[in-house]
Amino acid sequence: MKTNRALGLSLLFLLSTPTVLTAAKAKDKPIPSSECISISEVGDRIGERVCVRATLLYVSTARTGTTFLNFCEDRNICPFVAVVFARDLDDVGDLTKLKGRTIELEGRLKDYKGQPEIVIRDRKQLRGNADLPALPAEFGAERGKATNLGQYPRDRSRGRAW
């Protein structure tokens, strides 16, 4: 009896596995450009994977090395922002080259302190007019120089970036 039950469970697992894998692959399909939304439409889509089309006004970098793609003059009242953490800059590329371009960003919309954002981890999340050159070798975030894009000197006594 135990063998039949084990065999039944194994068969159930094998039959359900391809469905699960297919569903996971479907989730990773690129969203067509025709389905991209504007930054004014992102507020109702928190938690969803979306494509956002907008003109990049400027790129700013915080002291921590986090880079922000800003689509409004005042980032604090803008309905949307895209974020690239310092550790991901090498995988994304030189974002300053996108200034003034209308680009498409794809990713999951998150709410960060009341503002919708997409975290960019890879250049594949950028489309449209977003062909990016790789970062020059002297700008690598992992090289640890204070002059590197996205890398700042650390106060070693406290282990913090400020």
C-alpha positions in Angstrom: 0.0 0.0 0.0 2.8 2.4 0.9 4.5 1.7 -2.5 1.4 2.5 -4.4 1.0 5.8 -2.5 4.6 6.7 -3.0 4.3 5.8 -6.7 1.1 7.9 -7.0 2.8 10.9 -5.3 5.9 10.6 -7.6 3.6 10.4 -10.7 1.7 13.5 -9.5 4.9 15.4 -9.0 6.2 14.5 -12.4 3.0 15.5 -14.1 2.8 18.8 -12.3 6.4 19.8 -12.8 6.3 20.8 -16.5 3.3 23.0 -15.8 5.1 24.8 -13.0 8.2 25.3 -15.2 6.1 26.5 -18.1 4.3 29.0 -15.9 7.7 30.3 -14.6 9.0 30.7 -18.2 5.9 32.5 -19.3 6.4 35.1 -16.5 9.8 35.9 -17.8 8.7 36.7 -21.4 9.4 40.3 -22.4 6.4 42.6 -22.2 5.7 43.9 -25.7 6.4 47.6 -26.3 2.7 48.2 -27.2 1.9 47.3 -23.6 4.3 49.8 -22.0 2.6 52.3 -19.7 3.5 55.9 -18.9 4.8 57.0 -15.5 1.4 58.5 -14.6 -0.1 55.0 -14.8 2.3 53.2 -12.4 0.5 53.9 -9.1 -2.2 51.3 -9.7 0.2 48.6 -10.7 2.3 48.1 -7.6 3.4 44.5 -7.3 3.0 43.8 -11.0 5.7 43.2 -13.6 5.3 46.1 -16.1 7.0 48.0 -18.9 7.2 51.7 -18.3 8.0 54.1 -21.2 9.4 57.6 -20.2 12.0 60.2 -21.2 15.0 60.2 -18.9 15.7 63.7 -17.7 18.7 63.1 -15.5 20.8 60.5 -13.7 21.8 61.0 -10.1 24.0 59.0 -7.7 23.6 58.9 -3.9 26.6 58.8 -1.5 25.9 55.1 -1.1 26.5 54.5 -4.9 22.8 53.9 -5.6 22.0 55.4 -9.0 18.6 56.9 -9.8 17.0 57.4 -13.2 14.8 60.4 -12.9 11.9 61.2 -15.2 10.7 64.4 -13.6 12.5 67.6 -12.6 11.8 67.0 -8.9 12.4 63.4 -8.0 10.6 63.7 -4.7 7.2 64.4 -6.3 7.6 62.3 -9.4 5.2 59.4 -9.7 8.0 57.0 -10.7 11.8 56.4 -10.4 14.1 53.6 -11.5 17.0 52.5 -9.2 20.3 50.8 -9.9 22.3 49.6 -6.9 26.1 50.1 -7.0 26.7 46.3 -7.1 24.7 46.1 -10.4 26.3 49.0 -12.3 28.7 46.7 -14.2 25.7 44.6 -15.4 23.7 47.6 -16.4 26.2 49.9 -18.1 26.8 53.7 -18.4 23.4 55.2 -17.6 24.4 58.8 -18.2 24.4 58.0 -21.9 20.6 57.7 -21.8 19.9 61.3 -20.7 17.2 62.9 -22.9 16.2 59.6 -24.5 12.8 57.9 -24.3 13.4 54.5 -22.9 11.4 51.5 -21.8 12.1 49.8 -18.4 10.8 46.4 -17.5 10.5 45.0 -14.0 8.3 44.5 -11.0 6.9 47.8 -9.6 7.7 48.2 -5.9 6.5 50.9 -3.5 9.4 52.5 -1.7 8.4 55.1 0.8 5.3 55.9 -1.1 6.9 56.2 -4.5 6.7 53.5 -7.2 10.0 52.2 -8.5 11.6 49.5 -10.6 15.0 48.2 -9.5 17.2 47.7 -12.6 19.7 44.8 -12.1 20.5 44.0 -15.7 20.7 45.9 -19.0 18.1 43.5 -20.5 15.5 45.4 -18.4 16.2 48.5 -20.5 14.8 48.7 -24.1 13.6 51.2 -26.7 16.2 53.8 -27.3 18.4 52.4 -24.5 21.4 50.9 -26.1 24.0 51.2 -23.5 27.8 50.9 -23.8 29.5 48.9 -21.0 31.1 50.9 -18.2 34.7 51.8 -18.9 37.2 49.6 -17.0 38.1 52.5 -14.7 34.5 52.8 -13.5 34.0 49.3 -12.2 32.1 49.3 -8.9 34.1 46.4 -7.5 37.5 47.9 -8.0 37.2 49.9 -4.7 38.6 53.3 -5.9 37.0 56.4 -4.5 36.7 57.9 -8.0 34.7 55.1 -9.4 31.1 55.6 -10.5 28.9 54.2 -7.9 31.6 53.5 -5.3 32.5 55.7 -2.4 35.1 55.5 0.3 34.0 53.7 3.4 34.6 54.6 7.0 36.2 51.3 7.9 35.8 51.9 11.7 32.1 51.7 11.4 31.6 49.7 8.2 29.3 52.3 6.8 29.4 54.4 3.6 28.7 57.7 5.5 
